[in-house]
Amino acid sequence: MNIDNAKAQMRKGILEYCILSILAKKDLYTSDIIRALKENDLIVVEGTLYPLLTRQKNAGLLSYRWEESTQGPPRKYYSLTETGRAYLKELDESWESLIKSVKSIKNFK
């Protein structure tokens, strides 16, 4: 069994949750989201991120706005919608429950 593959699958499983958690703090440009993920060892490339952002936007979890940039073309800034905030709250509760379950299983005797 390949440990790197298992680790990659775990990261993929929580990537959408992490994106929502990052955007809960403030509106961000795509490269800022990528930087936040990389700083926390969740390496992701634009080719992975854009489809996730599009899926979350289409689900009503995110919205975006265009802002002029002093360094090139306008930038698309993403933010959580009220639906996204409610969804994130539910994910937070599920995440805490999952952590509790995994810890319990690890301590099973």
C-alpha positions in Angstrom: 0.0 0.0 0.0 1.3 3.5 -0.9 1.4 5.9 2.0 1.8 8.9 -0.2 -1.4 7.9 -2.1 -3.3 7.5 1.2 -2.1 10.9 2.4 -3.1 12.5 -0.8 -6.6 11.0 -0.6 -7.0 12.3 2.9 -6.0 15.8 1.8 -8.4 15.8 -1.1 -11.2 14.8 1.2 -10.8 17.8 3.4 -9.7 20.4 0.8 -13.2 21.8 0.1 -13.7 22.2 3.9 -10.3 24.0 4.2 -11.2 26.4 1.4 -14.4 27.4 3.1 -12.6 27.7 6.4 -10.0 30.0 4.9 -12.6 32.2 3.2 -14.6 32.5 6.4 -11.9 34.8 7.7 -11.8 37.2 4.7 -12.4 37.5 1.0 -9.4 36.3 -1.0 -7.9 36.2 -4.4 -7.1 32.7 -5.8 -3.3 33.0 -5.2 -3.9 34.0 -1.6 -6.0 30.8 -1.1 -3.3 28.7 -2.7 -0.7 30.4 -0.4 -2.8 29.7 2.7 -3.1 26.0 1.7 0.6 25.6 1.0 1.6 27.3 4.2 -0.4 24.6 6.0 1.1 21.7 4.0 -2.0 21.2 1.8 -0.2 21.7 -1.5 -2.6 22.5 -4.3 -2.2 23.9 -7.8 -4.5 26.3 -9.6 -5.7 23.4 -11.8 -7.0 21.7 -8.7 -8.4 24.8 -7.0 -10.4 26.4 -9.8 -12.8 23.4 -10.3 -13.4 23.3 -6.5 -14.1 27.0 -6.3 -16.5 26.7 -9.3 -18.3 23.8 -7.7 -18.7 25.7 -4.4 -19.9 28.8 -6.3 -22.4 26.8 -8.3 -23.6 25.2 -5.0 -24.3 28.7 -3.6 -21.5 28.5 -1.0 -19.3 31.2 -2.6 -19.7 34.4 -4.5 -17.0 36.5 -6.1 -16.4 40.1 -7.1 -13.9 41.6 -9.5 -11.4 44.2 -8.3 -9.0 46.3 -10.3 -5.3 45.4 -9.7 -2.3 47.7 -9.8 -0.3 44.7 -11.1 -2.2 43.5 -14.2 -5.7 42.5 -15.0 -8.6 42.7 -12.5 -8.7 40.0 -9.9 -11.5 37.8 -8.8 -12.0 37.8 -5.0 -14.0 35.0 -3.5 -16.2 35.2 -0.4 -18.5 33.0 1.6 -22.3 33.5 1.1 -24.7 33.1 4.0 -25.4 29.6 2.7 -21.7 29.0 2.7 -21.4 30.1 6.3 -24.3 27.9 7.4 -22.8 25.0 5.5 -19.3 25.6 7.0 -20.9 25.6 10.5 -22.4 22.2 9.8 -19.0 21.0 8.5 -17.3 22.3 11.6 -19.7 20.2 13.7 -19.1 17.1 11.6 -15.3 17.6 11.7 -15.3 17.8 15.5 -17.5 14.6 15.6 -15.1 12.9 13.2 -12.1 13.8 15.2 -13.7 12.5 18.3 -14.6 9.2 16.6 -11.1 8.7 15.2 -9.5 9.4 18.6 -11.9 6.9 20.2 -11.1 4.3 17.6 -7.3 4.9 18.1 -7.8 4.4 21.8 -9.9 1.3 21.4 -8.7 -1.7 23.5 
